[in-house]
Amino acid sequence: MKCGLRGLLGCVFVLFLTSASVNAQAGATAQISGTVKDSSGGILPGADVTATQTDTGFKRTVITDGTGGYTLTNLPIGPYKLDVNLQGFKAYSRTGIVLQVNSSPTITIELSLGAVEETVLVQAESPLIETRNMGVGQVMDNKRIQELPLNGRNPADLLQYLPAAVPQPQLNATSRSFGGTQGGLAYAIAGGQSYGVAYLLDGATHNNPYDNLNLPMPFPDALQEFRVETSALTAQNGMHAGDAVNAVTKSGTNQLHGDLFEFLRHHSVNATNPFNAKNADGTRKDDGLKRNQYGGTIGGPIRTDRVFFFGGYQGTNSRQLPSDNRSFVPTAQMLAGDFTAFASPACNGGRQVTLNAPFSNNQIDPRLFSPAALAISARLPKADDACGLVQYTLPTNTDESQMVGKVDYQLGASQSLFGRYIATKFFQQPPYETSGGNLLTTRQGGRDNLAQSVTAGHNYVLSSTAVNAARLAFNRTSIHRTNSDFFGAQDVGINIYDYMPKYLLLNVTPNGFQIGGGTENEARFKTNTYQLSDDLTLIRGQHQFVVGGNWAHWTSFSTANVRSPGQLTVGNTVTGLALGDFLTGRLSGAIGLQQSAPNFLEMKQTYVALYAQDTWRASPRVTINYGLRWEPFLPQQITNNAVYNFDLARFQQGVKSTVYKNAPAGLYYPGDSGFPTEAGQNPVWTNIGPRAGLSWDPTGGGRTSVRASYGRSFDFVNGQFHLNTSNAPPWGDEIRVNNPPGGLDNPFVGATQPNNLWNVTVERQLSTSWVVSAGYVGSHTANILESTPLNNANPAVTVARDVNGNVLPNGTCNPAGAAAAFQTCMTQFVNQRRPIYLANPAVGQYYGALDAYVTDGTQRYNGMLLTIGRRSARGLTVNANYTLSHCFGSPDGSGGGTANLGTGYNDPNNPHFDDGNCVSDRRHVFTLTAGAETPQFERRAARAVASGWRLFGSLRALSAPFLTVTPGSDRALNGQAATQRVNQASDTVYADDSIDPVTGGRRFLLSSGFAQPAFGTFGTLGRNSIEGIGSKSVDISLTRAFHLGGSRMLEFRGEAFNALNWLLWLQPGQAQQNLAPNLALTSATFGQILAAGDPRILQFALKYVF
């Protein structure tokens, strides 16, 4: 197939469908630059410099300029030979050069006088010092990707071993994102937001627009390497605010190569989780893990030196029965009306609970019990003890498969094409289907997901000083959340309409149980990403100019049933115990019922950017990079119009919508006067980010580098941000009923972010293999999207009145009376105490909680980064990183997830009251990866015993995150309990690490160290001010390779994850059971650690390499 320049675009579409995007040039290639001199140090213009990739025969030639300088740009990564020829000098040939992703080594060449026919051969590796890139970065090379023990074989996990990277597991795609793909991991890098990392695969954007996390990465055998960069990157980098992960898929070469592999795990050889259920003999149950991971790769030439292919497949089947799940359910004693045991200190972390009046002696007359509650209780599993604790298994059965394919085509000396396709399929069976009918397992649903990415591109060498890279790309995700039917609300006598007749949503908290999950039932989330970019590099003397533009367009379609079954919530405000409120049929006084129609959201967004930059070699020792990037903010357009704004002035003037005429005054929608298009936000056209950096080689020998840079970049919210607006009227018609008078049985009766980054780094190459660096990284992030309450209740209003001004029945709340009764009364009439209701009850009765999203959040980060590394040489490789840092500022905001009511500022008049340590703040992070290989011994006996061994390992140690202790109820009486905090009552806040005999939890915090604030006030304890528990883990792999002749090899491998079986305690509040939130002071399990990470897990593998 012949493709001239005129027909190039059509050929690309025919060959590869569509292709890549942002920062393609910087994302998947490298360059070599330097100076050619004679033996006296004189510069040599006019020399031919040729770089040849030894695996594929790819060549690029340039001619040194008037200063003897040369630059070879846009080189595919891999091993290279560098040849230099000039009349009157001996030919020069250097081998051993390995180009890594986005690297730009400087290689100075010295020619000797002589005939061209004579050749000087030099074997030397690439310099380790970076003198052109201004950011802070590090490469995870192919050796470490292949050899390091990688739990789950997800290469994105390896980011945690790179400088300043802090994992945020609570924000992973499987934890927070409704439409996230498997393998989507959240990292905060150098204080950045977890949704602010730009992932690139083969130069194309590889983010899921739904949550801005990574799409599935190629499995290790199909991934060549990746580079992580942060802090003031060049103007080529954009779309997200400052961090970039550039990964490259493997390619075919002139030699046929590949592998076949199988990795196995079995529960019989693993350690057990200390929170698993116990066997009859008192030992802990294992988790029944059976995991099989298998596949292979193959790559080679289709046409020598011209066309190459690479393909790979990996399948994963996993079966697991974790039994560390806990809930509390009604016991036979409770069903008889006796709550004595459940209210005792033994069941409440050492505290005696007394039922609220009118209940006495911790007894409730069973005649007061709700028929619906009794019907549900009959379907729950039986309690294991007098406290109602149930420890149960949550079956986890998953199947995953991934396919990767890539073609590289060298059309000639000046043009090349590539195309890559990756598809990842993931299926998880709903646990209820294999649980034996355990209703408690319905809190988690199933998955049936598919993620696809197609990337292609064209490189065109216009001349020895001009290269153009054009890219197109397309990504698609299709996420299907599934559930199993069991019974619906009406089946147990709850009188509500049910959009899902065989599915119930019920949450009894604290110290209760959960049935169903609003985000775990039937839902579909689909995204499409279209991308286009072009980058032109021009060499003009000492200047390397790069200009380019990027365009991307996202569409997202979501349909879900988050609240369509009717979310029923039971608290503890009536009886004092959640199970007591449940059995008496009393729903929560805050929001007892939330229900909407099935919610739909259609979104589209366009991204455009233009940039220009110059890398100027001001002198042989100084390189300056400067540039500008223009990337306006074009907000999401909600194409089904499911977005709205509230304007207080319109409310006060009684102005109603002309689009939805029945909407209360103050609300306005797309189509109303003054509403900004379909977005609810105005575009920002003035986002201009300057970038500047300097690199100085103080000695001129290329072994020391001092670099400094500054940059300004921008970010935006992800695709799931507006999901909750689709629940609201008139689209989802969500209603919220506070303290419904009919209770459980009949609840309706009667009723743009800028980020400024800077860094200074000193790097020194100690020898041919060792390099050290020390750096400072700082950032200031402004305009973080925060929520501020507009309609929080007034705690000073203690008399509730109807719209006519009459005092409601039982509407007088007595502050001098019993505390529980006063709080219950104030919670019951929370909406009658809101300012909009008080200003105009006739209209205000239609408003409850109301938040405005504002861009006034800020965060600051300062960090010291120390690194020492040894590239693989003589069988040893080492890389160690230490980061000392602090991140402080506003709450982490809503840009990384779905906007939720009641999670914003406590005091809208004092936003800085909520300033505190960032969620990602870890003062100390240390990582070490190392490997050693034995040589090929000459003597047969030594070779048989000692050759072919490879030992690799990794160590990761993080200091503790910071925790927030909450009251567990609305002490401020403002209707926003979620973000309130307590007072610190003592300097002694940590417990003795003893074990609770009922829950088996580790006592970490003392309830006596904290106190509830007075009603109507905010607690004074700072947000994220209590230090939690640090973590550390060691993983080890041991491989024995047997050479079978030629390039064929058979490898036996054993791996140990958490090899020393350190207890990886999760923080209080991180347990994924219905015992949480145990950072709430009212919780019976307050301050207890109720879950741990994986114990020691062994994995064995067999691999055939050819």
N, C-alpha and C positions, 0 to 999 in steps of 0.2 A: 504494500500500500504506500503510495507516494503522497506526501503532504507538502506542498509549497506553502509559502507564507500566506498567500491569499486564501488557501483552503484549509489553513491550520485549524481554525475554530471548529469547522465542520468535522474534521478528522478526529479532533479530541472528543467531540460528542459521540461520534460513531464508535470510537474505540472504548471510551470509558464512561459514557453517559454524562456525568458531571464531575466537578472536581474542586480544588482546595481554596484556602482563604488567607486569613490574617497572618502577616509576618511570615509568609511562606519562605522567603529567602533566608531570613535569620533562623527559621524554625527547623529546617531539615538539611542544611548544608554547612559548609565551612569555607575557610579561605586561608591562603598562605601569602605572606608578604615579606619583604625584606630588602636587602641591598646586596649588589654584586660588586666586589672590590678586587684589586690585585693584591699581591703579597706585601706591598708597601702601604696599603690602606687607601690607595687612590680609587675613585669611583670608576665604574666601567659601564658607560651607556652602550646601547645597541646589542646587548647579549640576548640570545634566545634562551628563555626559561620555560621548560616543559615539565608539567606535573602529570604523571601516569599512575592511574589507580591499578595496582598490580593484580587485583582479583578479576577485573573486567576489561582491562585494556583501554579504558576511557582516558583521553588525553586533552590537555589544555595548554596552549602556548601563548606567552606574552613576550614582549621585548622591553628590556630595561630602559627607563627614561633618561633624561639628561643628568639626573643625579645618581644614576645606577640603581634606582629603586624599581621594584616590580610588585604587582598585586595580582594574584590569581583568585577570582571571586567565584562564588556559586559552585564550589566543588562538592560532589557527593562524598559523604563520609566514608572512611575506610583506610586501608593501607596504601601508601603512595611511594613512588620513586621520583626524585627531582633531578632533572638533567639540565645542565647549563653549557652552552656552546658560544664561543666568540673567537673569531679569527686571530691567530697569534697566541692563543692560550690553550692549554690542555683541556680536553673535555672533562666536565665535572659530573659525577653521578652519585647521588645520595639516596640510600635506602633506609628503611626502618621508620619512616614517618607515618604516623597514624593520626588521621584527622577525626576529631570527635565533633558531635553536633554543636553547631554555633561556635566552634573554636576558631581562633585566628592567630596561629603561631607566627612569630617573626623569625625568619631564618636568614642569617647573614652568610653569604657564600664568598669564599676566597679562591680566586683562580690563579693558577701558576703558569708562567711562561712556558711555551712549548708548542708542539704541533697539535692540531685538532684531533689527529688520529690517536694521540695518546689520551688515556682516560685516568682520572684520579677517582678511585672508588672510596666512598665514605659510608660507613655503617653507623648511623646515629639516630636516636629517637627524637621525637618532636620536643621542643622546649616546653617546660612545665609552667613557665611564667606567662601570664596574660598581660599584654601591653596595649591592646586596642579596645577590648570590651570594658565598659566602665562600671557595669553592675556587679553585684556579688553573686557568684554562681558556682556550681559544682556538677560534674558529670557522674552519673551512675553508669559505668561502662559495662560492656557485654560480659566481661569476665565475672564481675560481681553479680550481675543479673542471673547468670547461669549457675553460679556456684553457691551464693549465699542461701542459707535456709530461708525459704519464703513461704510463710504460712498461708495456704490457700492458693499459692501461685498467682497472686494478683500483683503485677509489678507496681501498681500505685502504692502498695504497702511500703515499698522501698523509699518513698519520699521521707519517711520519718527518720531516716539515717543521714539526711542532708542538713546543712547548717540552718538553724533558726526555724525549723519546721516543727510545729506542734500539732499532733493529731487532735481532731475534734469529733470523737466517735458519736457524741450525742447529736451531731448534725449530719451524719452519714446519710446517704440516700435511703438506706433501709430503716433509719431511725426517724427522720423528720420529713422527708420529701414524699408526697403522695404519688408523684409521677416519676420518681427517681429510678434509675437503672441499677441493676446489680453491679457491685464493684465500685460504685460512686463513693469516694472517700473525701471527707472534709479536712482540710489543713489550714491553719493560720500560719503564714510564713512571714517572719519578721514583723509581727504585729498587724498584718493585713487581715481583712475580713475573709471568712472561710469561702464566701461566694465570689471573692475577688481574684481567684487564680485562673489565669488563661492557660488552658491545655491545648497543645498542638500535636497532632500526629501526622508525620510526613509533611509538615508545613501547613496543615489545615486545622482550623478550629475544631477541637474535640470536646467541647463542653455540651452538656445537656441543658438547653435553654430553660427547662422547667425549674431546675434547682441550681444551675450554674456550676454543678460539680462535673467531674470527668465522666465521659462515656466509657464503656468497657475498654480497657487497654488490651493489646495483643498479649497472649500468654507468653511466658518467658522465652520459650524456644523460637518464637516468631518476632521478638523484639530485639533490635540491635542495641540501642542505648537510649538514655534520655538525660536532659540537662535541666536543672532547676536554677532559675535566676530571679533575683529580687533586688529591690532598691534602685530606683532611678535608672531604668533601662533606656535604651536609645529610642528615638522617635518612631522607629519601625514597629515597636511593641505597643499594643493598645488593646482596646475593647474591655479589658479589666484593669484594675487599679494597682499595677506594679509588680505582680508576680507572674512568672511564665514557666511552664513545664513543656519542654520541647522534646518529643519522642520520635523515634524513627523505626519503622518496620524493617525487618531484614529484607535483603534483595538477593536475587540469583547472581551467580558468578560464572566464569568460564569453566568451573569444575562442578560436576554434579555432587551435591552434598545434601545432608539432611539427617534425620534421626527418627527413631521410634521409642516411645517411653510409656511406662506405667508406674504410677505412684499409689501406694496402698496405705490405709490406716485401719486399725482395728482396736476396739475398746479394750481388749484383753491385755494389751501391753501399755496402756496409758494410765497415768495417775487419775485419781478421782477428785471431783470438785468437793470442797469441804461443806458446801451447802446442799449437796444432793440428799435425797431421801435416804433413810436407813433401811437396811435389811433386817430380818428378824434377829440376827445375831449381833446387831448393833453396828456392823460395818456399813460404809456408805455404798450406795448403788453406783455402778458405773453408768455411763451415758449411752451405752449400746451403739457407739459410733462404728459405722462401716462406710468407708469412703474409698472410691476408686477413681483415679484420674489417669486418662490414657490419651494417646494421640501420636502425632508425628508431624514432621516437616520435610519438604523436599524443595530444592532449588537448583538451578543450573542454566545452561545456555539453550536458547532456541536457535540462535545463530551466533557463532563465536564473535566476540568483541562488539556485537550489535544489539542483540535482543536476548533478554534474560527473564526467567520466571521464578517465582517463589510462591509456595503454598503451604498451608498448615491447618491442622485440625486438633482440637482438644475437647474431650468429653469428660464430664464430672458427674458421678452419681454418689449421693450421700444420704445415709439413713442414720438418724440420731434420736435418742430418747432422753433428753435432759429432764431431770426430776427436781430441779432447784426452784420450782415455782410455788408460791405460797399465797393463800387467801384465807380469810375468815368467813365462816358460814354459820347459820343458826344451829345450835346444838339441841338435843332433845330437851335439856334443861331450860334453854331459852324458849323453845316452843311451848313449854309448860308454864311460861311466864316468869321463870326464876333467872335473873341476871346476876346473881350473887357471884358466881365463879367468874363470869366474863368481866365484871366490874372490879374484880380483886386486883391487888398489886401484882400478882403472878402473871396476869394477862395484860397488864398495862405498864410494863417497864418499871415496876416498883411503885407505881402511884395508885392509890385507891380512887376509884371513880364512883360517884353517887348519882343516881338518876335524878333528873330535874323534877321539880314539883309539876303536877300533883302526884307523881309516882313515889312511893315510899318503900323503904327496906329493899331497894333494888328489885322490886316485883312489879310486873305489869299484868293486869287481868287479861288472859288470853281472849276474852270476849271482845277486847278492843283490837284484836289483830285483823289485818286486812286479808280478805279472801284471796286477793291476787298474790300477796306476799306469801301466804301459805301454799298456794299452788306452785309458785316458783321454788320455794324451799323444798318441796317434795321432789323436785327434779334435780336438786343440787347434790353433789357427792357428800357422803357422811363425814363429819368432822373426825380428826385424828385424836383430839384431846378435849378437855373441858373448856378450853379457851376458844374452841371452834376452828382451830387451825387445820387447814387442809394443805398437804404438800403433794403436788401432782406432777405428772409428766406431760410435756408439751411436744408431741411427735413432730420432728422436723425432717421432712423428706423432700429433697431437691434434686433436680437434674438440670445440668447446664451443658451447652455445647457452643463452641466458637469455631468459625471458619475464617481464614485469612488468605487473601490472594493478592499478588503484586506482579506487575509486568514493567520492565524498564526497556526503553527502546532508544538506542543511539542512532538518530537518523543520519548523522554525518559529523563532520568535525565541528559544526557550529550549532546543531540543534539536537535536542533530546526530549523524549516524552516519558511519562510514567503514569501508571494507574494502579490504584490499590482499593480493595474492597474488604470490609470486615463485617461480619454478622455474628451476633451473640444472642442465643436463645436461652431463656431461663424459665423453669417451671418449678413451683413449690405447691405441694398438696396442702389444702386446708387441714390443720391439725385435728379438727373435730372428726374428720372422716375416719381416722385411725385411733381415736382416743377411747373407744368403747362408750361413747355417749357422754363424756364429761363436758358439761356445759361451760366450765371455766376455760376450756381451750378455745372457745369461740371468740375470745378477745383478739386472736390472731387469725388472719385469713390466708388465702393462697395467692400465688402469682403465676402469670402466664405472659412473659415479656419477650420482646424482640427489639434489639437495637441494631441499626445498620448505618454504615458510613462508606461513602464512595468518594474517592479523591483522585484527581489527575492533574497534570500540569505540563507546562512546556517551558523549557529553557532555551534561549536563543542568544548565541554569542554574536552580537552585531559587529564587533571588532575586538582587537586585543585589549581595548579600554572601555568596552561597553557591553553589558549583559542585561538581557530582559528576562524576567520570570513572570509568566501569566498563569493564573490558577483559577479553577472552578471546583466547587464541591457541593455535596448534598449529604445531610445526615437525617435519619428518621428514627424516632422511638415510638414504640407501641406498648404501653403498659396496661395490663389487664389485672385488676385485683378481683379475686374471687372469694366466695364464701360458701359454706354449707348451710342448708336450711335446717332449722330445728323447731321452733315454735314462735309465734308472734304475740303481740300484746293482747289481742282479743282472745287468743287461745287460753290465756290464764285470767281472763276477766277484766283486763284493763280497757276502759272505754275510750279509745282513741282510734282515729282512722290510721290505717297502716298501709303505706305504699309497698312494704315488703311483708306480706302476710305471714311468712315463716321466719322472721328475723326480729330479735328484740335487742334494744340498746338500753342497758341498765348499769349504772355505776353507783355502788354503795361505798362511800368513803368518808372518813378514814377507817382503816381496820375493818374492811369488808370484802367485797368481791365485785367482779365485773363480768357482765355477759355481753357478748358482741363487741364490736368496735366500729365507730363511725367511719373511720378511714380504712377499715379492714374488710368492708363488704363490697358488693358489686360496684365496680368503677372502671372507667377507661380513660386513659390519658395519652394523647397522641401529639407529637411535635414533628415539625419539618423545619430544616435549616437549609437555606440556599446561600451560597457564598461565592464571591468573585473578588479577585485582587490582581494587581499588577505592580511589579517593582522593577525599576530601571536603575542600574548601577553604572556610574560613569567615573572613569579614572582620568583626572586632569592634573598632571604633575604630582604635587604632594597631597592632592585632595582626592578623596573618594566620596563622591556625591551619590546619594540614594534618594530617589523620589518615588512616590507610589500612592496608591489609593486602595481602599478596602470597602466592600459593600457586602452586607449580609441582611437576610430577611428571615424572620422566624414566624411560624404560625403554630398555634397550640389550640387543641380542642379537648375539653374535659367534660365528662359526664360522670356524676357520682351520686351516692346516696348517703352523704355524710350525716344528715339528720332526718332524712325522710322517714325512717321507721319510728321516729320520735325518741329523742335522747332523754331518758328519765334519770334524774340524779337525786340521790338520797344522801343527806348529810347527818349531822348529829345535833342540830340546834333545838330539837324538841325534847327528846329524852336524855340527851347527853351522850348517847352511844349510837353509832351509825346503824348497827343491827337492830337496835331498839326502834329507831325511826323507821327502818325498813319494815319490820314486822307490824308496826302500827299504821303503816301506809302513809307516812308523812314524807312528802317530797321536800327537797331542799328549799329553804326560805329565800335563797339567792336566785338561782335559776333551776327550778324543779323540772321543767319540761322545755325542751327546745325541739321544734319540728319545722320542717320545710318540705316543699316538693323536691323531687330529684333536681339536683343543681347542674346547670350547664354553664360552661364558660368558653367563649371563643375569643382568642387573642391573636393579634399580629403586631409585629414591631420591625422597624427597619433601622439598620445601623450603617452609617457612612463615615469615612475618615479619609483625610488626606495628610500626607506628611512629607517633609523634606529634611535631610540631615547631611552633614559633612563630617567625615573623619579626616582631619588635617594633620599630617606629619610635619609639625612645625619645625622640628629639628630631629637629628638622629636619636635623641633621648626623650623628646616630648611629643606626645600625640594628643590632640584635642578633638573631642567630638561634641557637636552642638546641632540642635535641630528643633523643629516645631511640629506638633501634631494637632490637627484640628479634628475633633470628633464631637459634633453636636449631639445633644440628648434629644432623641425623638421618642417620646413616651409610648408605652403600649397602647394600642388601639383595641378597645373591647368591642368587637364587631357585633355581638348580640346586645350591646348597650347595657350590660350588667355592671354599671358603675354609676356612682352618684356623689354629690357633694352636699354639705349642709352649710348654710349661711345664716348667721345669727341675725343680721340686719333684715334679711327676708322674713325670718321667723317673727321678729318684732313688728314688722310691717304687715304681716299676714299674707305675704306673697306666696302663691302656690304655683306648682308646676303646670305648664300648659301641655306637657306631654302626658303625664300621669296625673290627671285632675283630681283623683281621690287621695293623692299623697298629702300628708300634713304640710302645713306651711313651713318654709325653711329649706326643704329638700328640693334640689333641682337636678336634671338629668340631661343626657345627650339630646339635643334638639331644643332645649330651653335657652333663652337669652343668657349670654354670659358663660355658658358651659363650654369648656375648651375641647372641641371636637369629640371624639369617642374615647378620650383618654382620661378626662378629669384632671389632667395636668397640662401645663404649657410646655412647649419645646424650649430648649435652651440652645441657641445658635452660637454662643460666644465661648464654648469650651475649647480653649487653646492651651495646650500643654507644652511649655518649654522644657527642653532637656539639654543638659550640658555636662561634660565630664572631661577630666584630664588624666593622662597617664604619663608618669615620669620614670625613666630609667636612670637613676642617679649615677651609676658607674659606666653606663654605656655597654656593658657586657651581656645584657639580656638575662641576667640572673637575679635582678632585683627590680621590683616594680612598686611604685607608689601611685595609687589611683584615688580619685575623688570624683563624685558626681552628684548632681541634683536633678530632680525631675518632678513634674506635676502631671498626674494622670487622673482618670475619671472612671466611675463605675455606675451601675444602675441595678434596680431590683430585678429579680428573676421572674419566670413565667407563672409561678404559683401564687404570686403576691395577692392577686385579686380574687382568689378562689372563693373566699368567704363572702364577697359581695354578691356572688351568684345565689347565695342562700336567702338573701333579703328580698322583701317585696319590691316590685311585683314579679320577680323572676322565680325565686324559690319559695316566696311567701312564708319565710320563717316567722314563727311566733315564739315568744318566750313568756312563760307563765311563772311568776314568782310566788312561791308559797301557795300553790293551787288549793282552794278550799276543799275540793273533792278528794285530794290526796292521790295516792297511787292508783286507786281503782277507777276514779272518774275525774281526771284533772281538769276537764273543761267546764264542769258544773259551775253556774253562777258567774260565769266569767267570759437629685443628682450629686453625687458625692465626690468632691476633689480630694486627692491624696498627694501630699507633698512628701517626697522621700529624698534622703541624702545619705552618703556613706563616704568613709575614708578607709582605705585598705592598704596595708603594706605586705608584700609577698616576696619571699626569698627562696630561690632554688639552692639547696645545700649541696647537692651532688647530682649526678645524672638521673637519680631516681627519687630523691627526697625533696619535698617542698613544704614550707611552713608559711602561714599567713596570720595576720592579726588585723581586725577591722572593727570599725564602729559603724552601726547602722541606726538611723533615726527616721521617724516618720511622724507626720501630723495629718490625721484624717478628719476632714470637716464635712458638714452637711450629711451626717449619718441620719438615715430615716428613723425617726422616733415617733411614738404616739403620745399624745397628751389628752387627758380627759376633758371634755367640754361639759359634761352633765353629771359629774359625780354628786352623790347625795350630800346634803348639808347635815353634819352630825348635831348641830345645835337645834334642829327642828325635831321636836319630840311629840308633836301632835299631828296626826295624819288626817287630812280633810279630803272630801270628795270634790268633784268639779264645781259644785254649788257652794262650797265653803263650809259644809257641815262636817263635824267630826265623825269619822268612820267608826263603826263598832269595834271596840277594843283598840282604837286608834291612838289612845293616849299611852305613851311609853314613859315609865317612871324611872328616872335615873337613880333614885334613892332606893329602889326596890332590889330584888334579887338580880344579880348580874346576868344570869342565864336568861331570865325572863325579859329583862330589859333589852339584851342583845337580840333575842328572838323577835321581840316586838319591832325593834328598829329595822331588822332585816326584812320582816314581813311587809313593812310599808316603805321600803327603800325607794320605790318609784315616786311616791308622794312627797319625798324629801328632795327631789332633784330640782335644780334651779329653773329648768325650762318648764316643769310642771308648776312650780310656785309662781312663775311669771305669768303663765297663761294656762290654767288647768284644762281648759276645753281642748286646746291643741296639744299641750304638753303631755297629756295622758297617753299619747301615741308614741312617746319617746322614752326609751330606757337609757342604758349606757350608750354614750356617744363619744367616739374618739376622733381627734383630728391628727393627721399624719404631717409632721413637721420635719424640716431638715436642719435641726439645730444641734444634733449630737456631734461630739468630737471625741477623738481618742489620740493619745500620744504614746509613742514607743521609742525606747532607747535600748540598744543592745550592743554587747561586745561579742565578737565572733573570733574564736581561735581554732585554727585548723593545722593538722600535720598529716601529710600523706606520702605514701611510697607507691609509685605505680609498679605494676607487676614486673619484677626483675629477679632473676636467679631464684625463682620459686617462692617469692614472698611479696605480698601486697598488704598494705595497711592504710586505713583512712580513719582519722579520729577528729571529731568536732566537739567543741564546747561553746555553749552560748549562755551568757549572763545577761538577763534582760528584765525589763519591767514595762508593762502595758497598763495604762490607766485612762479612765475617761467615762463617757456616758454609757448607759446600757448598750448592748451590742446591736440593738435595733431590730427592725422588721424586714430589712432588705433581703435577708437570706432565707425567708420562709413565708408562710401564709400570714397575712395580717390578722391578728386576733384581738377582740375586745378585751379591755381590762388588763392589759399587760404593759401599759405605758408608765409615764411618770406618776409617782405617788402624789406629789404636790405640783400642780401645773404652774403655780406661781414661783416655784423654786426648783427648776429642773436639775440644778447641780446637787440637790439633796440626794440624788440617786447616783452620783458619780462614785466610781469604785474601780477595783481591779478588773481588767478585762476577763471574759470567760476563758480566753486562751492564755492568760498570764501564767507562765511557768518561769520562776526566777532562774532555775538552773536546768539545762538540758545537755546531757553528754551522750554521744553515740560513738561506737567503735565498730568498724568492720575490718576483718583481717582474714588472710588466707595463706596457707603454706602448701607447697607441692614438693614431693620428692623427685629427684632427677631420674633419668633413665641410666641405671648402672650398666657397666659393660660386662661384668662377670655374671654368668647365668644364675648362680645361686642368689647373689645379691639382687639381681633384677627380678627374680621370681618372688622374693620375699618383700623387698622394699620399694621397688619402682611402682609408679602409677598411683600413689596415694595422694589424696588431696583433702586437707582439713580447712574448712572455712567456718567462721563464726561471726556473730554480731552481738553487741551489748547495747542496750538502751536504758538510760536512767533519767527520769524526770522528777523534779521536785513537785510538791503538791499543788493542785489547783486550789482555788479559793471558793468558799461556800457561803451561802446566805441562809440564815435561819429565819423562818417565817412564823407568824402567829398561829396559822391554821384556821383562822376565822377572821371575820371583818371587824377588827378592833377599832379601826379608824371610823367605822360606821359610814363609809362613803360609797359602799357598793362595789369596791375594787379590792378584793382580798388578796389576789394572787401575788402582788408585788410588795405587800406590806412587810415590815420587818419588826423584830422584837427589840427589847433592851438587853444589854449585857449586865448581868447582876453580880458577876464575880470574875476575878481573874482566872479562876479555875474552871475551865470549860471542857477539858478533856477527861474522859472516863479512863478506867483502868484496863481496858481491852478484855474484860471478862466476857463470858459467853452467856447470853440470855437463855435460860433453860427451856423456855417455851418456843421461841422463834429460832433459836440457834444462832442468832445474830451476834456480831461482835460489837460490844458497847464502846462507842468512840467519843460521843459527846454527852455531857451531863446536862440534864434538863435544869438542874439547880443553878447552872451557870448563866441562865437566861430568865427573863421575866416578861410577862405580857405588858404592853403599854396600856396606860389608862384609856378607857373608851373615848373616842373622839380625837385621839392623838396618834402620831406616827412614832414607831420605835426608832431609837437613836443608833442602833447597831448599823454599821456601814454595810453597803451592798458588797458581796464577795470579800468579806473581811476576815472570815474564819478559815484558817489553813487546813486543808484536807490531808489526804494521804498521797505520798509520792509513789512512784512505781519504778520497777526495774525488771529486766528480763534478759536472759541469755539464750540464744538459739545457736545450734551447732549442726554442721553437716560433715559427714565423712564419706569419701568416695574412693573406690578402688577401680582403676581402669585397666583393662586387659587389651593390649594391641593385637589385632587379628591379621595384620598385614596391610600395607598401604595406609590409607586414611581410615580404615575400619577399626572400630573400637567397641568393646562391651564394658559398660559401667554398672557397678553395683553401688548403691547409695543408701545411707541411713541418715535420718535427720531427727533432731530432738528440738522441739519448740518449748520454750520455757524449761530448758534442760535441767536447771537446778531446782525446779518445782517450787520456785518462790510463789507465795500467795499473792496473787495480783488482785488486791482488794479493790472493789469498786467503791466510789464515794457514797456516803449516806445520801439517799435520794435517787441513786442510779439504778436501784433494783427495778427490774421490769415486771414487778408483780403488784397486786393491789394492796400491798402494805404501805406503799408510798402515798403521800410524800412524807418520808420520815425525817425531813428537815423542818417539818411543821411541829411546833412545840406541843400541840394537842395530840400528836400521834402516839399510840401505845408503843410504837417501835422507834420513837424519836432518837436520833443520833446513832442508830444501829447500822452496821454494815451488813447487808442482807444478801450480797451476791459477790462473786469473784470472777475474774477472767479465767481463761482456760488454764488448767493445770498442765503438767508435762504431757506432751503428746508426741508420740513417735511415728515416723513415716519412713517407709522403705520403698526403694525405687529400683527399677531395672531400665537401662537405656542402651540402645544400639545406635551408634554414630557412624556415619559413612561420609 
